[in-house]
């Protein structure tokens, strides 16, 4: 039965990791990776590749892992992905590449994500970097945002020979990779910074502390600074709230603010100059990956944590691995539950939250069964902090300062899915700025498609 069961991956003990910010998953070593790679059947018509938003040649790189050729495996992955060490950690493989793996029909699918991580980490330790363009095209392209879509688009364009400059609002590059995803899932110095250095090694320039729409507009970049095309990969950093009574109380955070304080500003460090509230009992509202990240961060900062979600466990949008890790660490899940009011004490601080029980009714537009309140089922949870993890939308600054750029009713930029082309000539967009909050790999796929679209546009210009 060996071929039907994947090689287990080593992890920190749940009780230990709940008290620290070190990476939970320890990854494969050489022996484990090669043993797992043998399970790949090398399908002539690989369904796993169809499930990958950036179309990595998965059987191709795994074949090199089997042979012990890490450099060859890294070269295969690098043709399609600029961020393999990131993707190997945070991609929802179970619903993408691994979800299509034929091994999964009668057993465990091949552990594609862990193998990708092994290749990327080992290549980094060996000093292997991706190869840049041999010839330059002499054309300038601006990329707005240094998150996964921007880095992917910039990397692909640089490989094609374009002169690429990334403009980043924050003081540190990486977008959601540095401010949104906690250290225990995605180490910043060891992984994210190294991946960004690899993109820069391709010839990409990076300018931080540049607020597009304030420091300079897209029209100015194109009309005055000589950029022939622009890619908008600015993400979706504007948090959503429920608009329930008491939501303005002190101790109510958006997950965006809470995670940014901890991840980017290192507020979890006692010596940080940007401290964060260390709650005794915290309620996190939401059921996605961001909710899991916020809950597990609050736990590590010393809180008893309750995740409140209005649907059941089967409907939780978070990765199964993240839910499993959260439960192992002691996070309490109050499912089929929805907040109706936040209560504050005489000083304006959160003291508790009233919730109501829910049941699942008819399916909504997305096909999921709609949650319906059960009258008279209200109950009270005493707490001193509430984190709203309800999704985000794009900041309208860029769209409102760019002439001729169409947005939809959700303030997302309208762009062609196939190539990222917007309503404004020479301006392309992708990732969360177009779709609203989604996954890292989908943003990367959009950046890749836009790079191809920009190349076609400039080649025909």
C-alpha positions, 0 to 999 in steps of 0.5 A: 500500500506504500504507493497509495499513502503520501510520505508524511511531512514533519511539523512542530508539535502543536502545543509548542508551536501555539506559543511561538511564531516559528514555521509550523511545517518543517518540509521534506528532506532529500530522502523524504522528497525523493521517496514521495517523488517516486509516487508520481506516475508521470502521466502523459496527459497530466491533469495536475498541470491543468489544475495549476493556475501558472501551468507548472510542468509538474511531472517534469520537475518531479521527474528531476526530483526522483533523479536527485537533480534539484537544479534541473527541477528548479529550472523546470519550475522557474519557467512558470513560477517566480515564487516557488518557495511561497507557492509550496507553502500557501497554495491551496493544492488540495483544490488545484494540482493535487485535487486533479492528481490521479493518485488521489482516486484510490489513495493520497494524491502526490504531495506536489506542494511539499515537493515544490517547497523542497526544490525551492528551499534546496535551490536557495541553499545551493545558491541557484537563481533563475536565469534572466533575458539574454537580449533587452527590448528597450521598452519600459513597463511599470508594475504597481504593487509588489505582491504575488501578481506584481512580482509574477508579472514583473518577473515574466516581463524581465525574462522577455527582455523588458525594462521593468520597474515595480512601484510599492506603496509600503516601505517593504516589498512583498504585498500580502506576502509580508503584511497578510500571511503570518511568519509561522506559515510563511517566513519573511527573511528566509523565504519572501525576501529571498524570492523577491531578490530572485525577481530583482536578479532578473533585472527588475527595479523596485521603488518603495514608498511610492503611492500611485495616485498620490506620489505619481499617477498612472497617466504621468508614468505613461505621459511623462516618464516613458512607460509604454505599458502599466500593470496594476497589481495593487491588491485589495487592502480595504477591509469590510465590516458587518455594520452591526451595533458596537463595531466602533468599540475599541478592541475591534480590529479588521484582520487586515490591520491586526495581521499587518501590525503583527507581520509587517511591523513585528508587533508580536515581538515584545521589543517592537515599536508598534505594539499590539493588543494582547487579548485575553479572549478574542472572537474572530469573525469569518471562516477563510484563510485570513480568519485562520491566520488572525485566530492563530496569531491571536492565540500565539499572543496569549488569547483564548480564541473563538472563530465565529462562522455563519455556516458549517464546517463543510462550508469553511472556505479556509484550507483544510490544512489551516483548519486542522492546524488551528484545531490542533493548537486549541482554537475553538470553532463556533460554527453556524453562528453569526454576530449581531451586536458588540458590547462595550464597557464604560470606557468604550472597550469591547466586553463581549459579543452577542451571537445568534445560531444559524441553520442552512437554508436554500443555496445562494447564487454561489451554490452554497446553502444560505445561512438563516437565523434561528429566532430566539437562539441568541447567546453571549460570548464574553471577550475583550477583542473582536477581529473582523475577517470578512474579506477586503476590496480594492482601494479606489485611489488608483482607479479614481486618479486614472482617466478612462479606467473602468471599475465595477460596482465593487470598485474592482478594476474591469480587465480581460481574464485572458490577458489583463487588458483594461478599458485604458489603452496600455494599462493591464490589471490582475489579481485582487485588484480585479477579482477582490480578495482571492488566493496567492496563486490565482493572483500569480496566474493573473500576473502571468496572463497580463505579462503575456498580454503586455508582450503582445500589446507592445510587440504589435504597438 
